[in-house]
Amino acid sequence: MLVLGVETSCDETAAAVVEDGRRVRANVVASQIATHAPFGGVVPEVASRQHVATIVPVLQRAVSDAGLTFRDLDAIAVTAGPGLVGALLVGVETAKALAFALGKPLVAVNHLAGHLAAAFLEHATPDGQPQVPPTYPHLALLVSGGHTALIRIDAPGQTRLLGSTRDDASGEAFDKVGKMLGLGYPGGVAIDKRAATGNPHAVTLPRALPGRDDLDFSFSGLKTAVATLLARRALPEGQEMNDFCASFQTAVVDVLVRKSRRALVREGLKSLVVCGGVAANRGLRAALATAAAEDGFALHIPPPKYCTDNAAMIAAAGTQLFERGARAGLDLSVDPGLPL
């Protein structure tokens, strides 16, 4: 089964062809980072206009890279939400037009469900071995610029939210602190690079909700603590900047790892899937690998290219939905607040 995925929920114009929900035949992403960098973040109207300019060439390249024609496709899967309404409309309206012109089935995909399906895409593990897909049931840690949540997944489409952030998402905290430090956009990537050679114990920063035995998250207090520290001093430079980044990153990672371990024990699960843009963070990946070795749970983290927004994950999730009989009509609309 060949499914074309279309993703335009934020600032990445992406298209991919995935075979049988796992094998990635083509994966094309047109990034808008350089476009939004001068503004320090994504400008919704600018993102929408950029999607309009790039969506058709991206689709054409994905199908060509897969060695196919549009007629060879079995279905088209598109992100219908959540996300920026204007950006979502570009992808959905294009996918609807394509499905109508080709006479192909259309499948609406939740962007978050796409992230959850990314772990099923074929890839090699760090030691070069073929990745073994997660088994059900499993726990998912979804960490991105807009979401931080722990989700129990019993089967495709059968999810239960165990805990989520009460304020800022982890990715938002990374990017905003990166901006405070003058590291540009996206701040999370810059912090991760700096943290690699920093001392994670150099700066004392708080861990949110330390005395609570729940599975919720909070990162606004940590962000405020950073702002308060920086207001009292000059911006760190050189090795001092690396130490500051490492300390901040560790403060976020400690909470994510602790809550994930608690959720696995509480739910009696032995498999953890980590997804979303923050799952590309090297500090988080290393800390979870250590926790998995200590606790004996299976850890599934996609390669960084499948953690950040991409269309391969949308095609994978779309295949799961298609096999369960899901179809969308040409009256499909977008929902910027679509819940999982």
Secondary structure, 3 states (H helix, E strand, C coil): CEEEEEECCCCEEEEEEEECCCEEEEEEEEECHHHHHHHCCCCHHHHHHHHHHHHHHHHHHHHHHCCCCHHHCCEEEEEEECCCHHHHHHHHHHHHHHHHHHCCCEEEEEHHHHHHHHHHCCCECCCCCECCCCCCCEEEEEECCCCEEEEEEEECCEEEEEEEECCCCHHHHHHHHHHHCCCCCCHHHHHHHHHCCCCCCCCCCCCCCCCCCCCCECCHHHHHHHHHHHHCCCCCCHHHHHHHHHHHHHHHHHHHHHHHHHHHHHHCCCEEEEECHHHHCHHHHHHHHHHHHHHCCEEECCCHHHHCCCCHHHHHHHHHHHHCCCCECCCCCCCCCCCC
